[in-house]
Amino acid sequence: MKIREEIEKKELLSIDPWGTPSCKSQGRETDETPDDIRTCFMVDRDRIIHSKSFRRLKHKTQVYIKTWGDHYRTRLTHTLEVAQIAKTIGKGIGLNEDLIEAIAMGHDIGHVAFAHNGEEILNNLLPGGFRHNENSVRVLTRIERQGKGMNLTKEVLDGILHHSGFSKEGPRAFTLEGQVVRYSDKIAYVNHDIDDSVRARLLKPEDLPGEYIEVLGYTHSKRIDTLVKDCIYNTRNNIVKGDRIVGLSDHIEEALSGLRNYMFEKVYKGDILKVERDKAKFVLEQVYNYFFKYPEKMPEFYRNIVIEEGLPQGVADYISGMSDDYCLWLFNELYVPKVVIY
């Protein structure tokens, strides 16, 4: 018996009936020989972590606060926080932690430079719009490995596709593991964006709406503790009642939603970062316009996408993969005059 088969047997004993054992995966688009040691979800996690797209997350901002401080979140540290929160929730519910980790590691891999500001620009420029969750799936299935994709399992791709969105309504991932990552993403970004905003002196702790802080907690760690525990207990109650749905209790969900709305009003869309947001949007739009006009300047891989799928898609694929640092460097190379000394 291979070690993988031993692990799969242990999963059947340790994962509750509503979880997703790797031996019951719906498989990959292209069949491949199973690994001797790792389950299919362990393989997916490793493929994502070792990809170039994953490494670039360290230079993509979470919220566009231009600072050289070491302690501000990047898209990579956000991903790690989501994974840790999700694994804790998943263990409490009795789910497959390897599947959770794979989904969490890949959920934001398609994000654009300059956080949601970049996504907003591409959404306005592209005929069919742009959504980072859909682009994450595209990166993993179409862009990585020079167009071959990673051939990930259907459970991982579905969880990544459905991780975004704050409303209870709308399509959910077909696994509880995918639904856990969706809620963990909310828990992580609302709270660590508050933490970073306080560190940047854009907010003070006493500025936060009291009616929500009283429910969730007055500190960063207390709020996360409240949300994680509520998600576990509420989901387990849902399952007992026959509803295999991950979620928060109503009053906790309302408090988290209220905090999120406050952050959108004051930070994400508010006046305090408007100048920096506008700068970021200007940079990204000008870089996009340059390659839209001169697609021959792009690497050969993206020029081939232009031939196969059209100019907007090829340029969007090139732009969306850029880190903040590379996009800024490229903008300077393309548009900022150079001093020439004779």
BELNOR-V236434 format. One line per field, one symbol per residue. ss: DSSP state (H for helix, E for strand, - for the rest). phi: phi as a letter, one per 30 degrees, with the letter a starting at -180 (. if undefined). burial: I if it has 24 or more other ideal C-beta (glycine too) atoms within 12 Angstrom, else O. Layout:
ss=???
phi=???
burial=???
This chain:
ss=--HHHHHHHHHHHH-------HHH---E-----------HHHHHHHHHH--HHHHHHHH-E------------EHHHHHHHHHHHHHHHHHHH---HHHHHHHHHH--------HHHHHHHHHHH------HHHHHHHHHHHH---------EHHHHHHHH--------------HHHHHHHHHHHHHHHHHHHHHHHH-----HHH--HHHHHHH---HHHHHHHHHHHHHHHHHHHHH---------HHHHHHHHHHHHHHHHHHH--HHHHHHHHHHHHHHHHHHHHHHH-HHH--HHHHHHHHHH-HHHHHHHHHH---HHHHHHHHHHHH-------
phi=.ddeddddddeddccdeddbdddcddjcdcdbddddccddddddeddddcddddddddccddbdcdacddcddcdddeedddddddddddddcjcddddedddddcdcdcddeihdddddddddddecibbdddddddedcbcdhhjdichddddddddddcdcjcdddjdcddcddddddeddddedddddddedddddidbcedddeddcdddckcbeddddeddddddddddddededjcdbdacdedddddddddddddddccecdddcdddddddddeddddddddddbddddeeeddddeddbjdedddddddddddeddddddedddbcecdccc
burial=OOOIOOIIOOIOOOIIOIIIIIIOIOOIOOOOOIOOOOIIIIIIIIIIIOIOIIOIIOIIIIIIIOOOOOOIIIIIIIIIIIIIIIIIIIIIIIIIIIIIIIIIIIIIIIIIIIIIIIIIIIIOIIOOOIIIIIIIIIIIIIIIOOOOIIIIIIIIIIIIIIIIOIOOOOOIIOIIIIIIIIIIIIIIIIIIIIIIIIOIOIIOOOOIIOOIIOIIIOOIOOIIOIIIIIIIOIIIOIIOOOOIIIIIIOOIIOIIIIIIOIIOOIIIOOOOIOOIIOOIIOIIIIIIOIIIOOIOOIOOOIOOIIOOOOIIIIIIIIIIIIIIOIIIOIIOOOOOOOOOOO
